[in-house]
Amino acid sequence: MSPYIDVNFARLPYDPSVEAAIQRWVDRLGWTNVEIEQVSVSLERSGWRRTSVCLTLSLAHGKSLTAAITHLDTYVAVADVFREVRKQLLGIAAAAASPAAITA
């Protein structure tokens, strides 16, 4: 199942290539075996040249993960925020797969 993806551009012109990059990053999260229900990405111009990216993943069972990054390059900010959330997802997947979680 593909998660619902919501991309918002605030004080920043809409860029279909940035939206396509976000879609590719969401597709990469699929192998973590954690059920993602919704992805919300907010891109905003902060300051003169910096871009802030805030990512929220809504997971099954009401959990959510959030990360925010600011960078001069929009694509680097998108990549960094997805890498940060991927670390959090891998921690959840590892905790779910640990023997202690299975026996508890």
Sine and cosine of phi, psi and omega as CSV:
sin_phi,cos_phi,sin_psi,cos_psi,sin_omega,cos_omega
0.00,0.00,0.75,-0.66,0.02,-1.00
-1.00,0.06,0.75,-0.66,0.00,-1.00
-0.95,0.30,0.41,-0.91,0.08,-1.00
-0.96,0.27,0.77,-0.64,-0.05,-1.00
-0.91,-0.42,0.81,-0.59,0.02,-1.00
-0.87,-0.49,0.89,-0.46,-0.01,-1.00
-0.89,-0.45,0.82,-0.57,0.00,-1.00
-0.86,-0.51,0.75,-0.67,0.08,-1.00
-0.95,-0.30,0.88,-0.48,0.02,-1.00
-0.89,-0.46,0.79,-0.61,-0.04,-1.00
0.79,0.61,0.58,0.81,-0.05,-1.00
-0.47,-0.88,0.72,-0.69,0.00,-1.00
-0.92,0.38,0.56,-0.83,0.03,-1.00
-0.88,0.48,0.72,-0.70,0.00,-1.00
-0.74,-0.68,0.94,-0.33,-0.03,-1.00
-0.90,0.44,-0.45,0.89,0.02,-1.00
-0.95,0.32,-0.55,0.83,0.09,-1.00
-0.93,0.38,-0.67,0.74,0.04,-1.00
-0.89,0.45,-0.61,0.79,0.06,-1.00
-0.92,0.40,-0.62,0.78,0.06,-1.00
-0.89,0.45,-0.64,0.77,0.04,-1.00
-0.90,0.44,-0.67,0.74,0.04,-1.00
-0.87,0.50,-0.67,0.74,0.03,-1.00
-0.90,0.44,-0.64,0.77,0.03,-1.00
-0.92,0.40,-0.63,0.78,0.05,-1.00
-0.89,0.46,-0.66,0.75,0.04,-1.00
-0.88,0.48,-0.57,0.82,0.02,-1.00
-0.93,0.37,-0.41,0.91,-0.01,-1.00
-0.97,0.25,-0.22,0.98,-0.08,-1.00
-0.89,0.45,-0.46,0.89,-0.07,-1.00
-0.98,0.20,-0.08,1.00,-0.03,-1.00
-0.97,0.24,-0.15,0.99,0.01,-1.00
0.88,0.47,0.40,0.92,0.12,-0.99
-0.95,-0.31,0.78,-0.63,-0.07,-1.00
-0.96,0.27,0.90,-0.43,0.02,-1.00
-0.98,-0.22,0.84,-0.54,-0.03,-1.00
-1.00,-0.05,-0.64,0.77,-0.04,-1.00
-0.54,-0.84,0.59,-0.81,0.06,-1.00
-0.84,-0.54,0.82,-0.58,0.03,-1.00
-0.84,-0.54,0.84,-0.54,-0.02,-1.00
-0.84,-0.55,0.79,-0.62,0.03,-1.00
-0.87,-0.50,0.85,-0.53,0.04,-1.00
-0.94,-0.35,0.74,-0.67,-0.07,-1.00
-0.59,-0.81,0.65,-0.76,0.09,-1.00
-0.96,0.27,0.82,-0.57,0.04,-1.00
-0.84,-0.55,0.87,-0.49,-0.06,-1.00
0.98,0.20,-0.38,-0.93,-0.11,-0.99
-0.98,0.19,-0.69,0.73,-0.09,-1.00
-0.77,-0.64,-0.07,1.00,-0.10,-0.99
-1.00,0.04,0.47,-0.88,0.04,-1.00
-0.86,-0.50,0.78,-0.63,0.08,-1.00
-0.98,-0.19,0.72,-0.69,0.03,-1.00
-0.84,-0.55,0.81,-0.59,0.06,-1.00
-0.89,-0.46,0.80,-0.60,-0.04,-1.00
-0.87,-0.49,0.76,-0.65,0.08,-1.00
-0.80,-0.60,0.82,-0.58,0.09,-1.00
-0.96,-0.30,0.80,-0.59,0.11,-0.99
-0.99,-0.12,0.87,-0.49,-0.04,-1.00
-0.98,-0.19,0.18,-0.98,0.07,-1.00
-0.88,0.47,0.40,-0.91,0.03,-1.00
0.92,0.39,0.41,0.91,0.13,-0.99
0.98,0.19,0.07,1.00,0.03,-1.00
-0.99,0.16,0.42,-0.91,0.09,-1.00
-0.57,-0.82,0.49,-0.87,0.05,-1.00
-0.84,-0.54,0.64,-0.77,-0.02,-1.00
-0.70,-0.72,0.63,-0.78,0.10,-1.00
-0.55,-0.84,0.49,-0.87,0.03,-1.00
-0.65,-0.76,0.65,-0.76,-0.03,-1.00
-0.65,-0.76,0.57,-0.82,0.11,-0.99
-0.83,-0.55,0.71,-0.70,-0.02,-1.00
-0.45,-0.89,0.33,-0.95,0.06,-1.00
-0.93,0.37,-0.59,0.81,-0.03,-1.00
-0.99,-0.16,0.80,-0.59,-0.04,-1.00
-0.88,0.48,-0.68,0.73,-0.04,-1.00
-0.92,0.40,-0.59,0.80,0.05,-1.00
-0.92,0.38,-0.65,0.76,0.03,-1.00
-0.89,0.46,-0.67,0.74,0.03,-1.00
-0.89,0.46,-0.73,0.69,-0.01,-1.00
-0.88,0.47,-0.70,0.71,-0.03,-1.00
-0.90,0.43,-0.64,0.77,-0.02,-1.00
-0.93,0.36,-0.60,0.80,0.05,-1.00
-0.94,0.33,-0.58,0.82,0.07,-1.00
-0.90,0.44,-0.63,0.77,0.02,-1.00
-0.90,0.45,-0.71,0.70,0.01,-1.00
-0.93,0.37,-0.56,0.83,0.04,-1.00
-0.88,0.47,-0.62,0.79,0.07,-1.00
-0.87,0.49,-0.69,0.73,0.02,-1.00
-0.90,0.43,-0.66,0.75,0.02,-1.00
-0.90,0.44,-0.65,0.76,0.02,-1.00
-0.90,0.43,-0.57,0.82,0.07,-1.00
-0.91,0.42,-0.65,0.76,0.04,-1.00
-0.92,0.40,-0.69,0.72,-0.01,-1.00
-0.91,0.42,-0.62,0.78,0.01,-1.00
-0.93,0.37,-0.62,0.78,0.02,-1.00
-0.91,0.41,-0.61,0.79,0.00,-1.00
-0.94,0.33,-0.48,0.88,-0.05,-1.00
-1.00,-0.03,-0.12,0.99,-0.05,-1.00
-0.94,0.33,0.52,-0.85,0.01,-1.00
-0.87,0.50,-0.54,0.84,0.01,-1.00
-0.90,0.44,-0.60,0.80,0.01,-1.00
-0.95,0.32,-0.52,0.85,-0.02,-1.00
-0.96,0.28,-0.64,0.77,-0.05,-1.00
-0.99,0.12,-0.31,0.95,-0.06,-1.00
-0.98,0.18,0.00,0.00,0.00,0.00
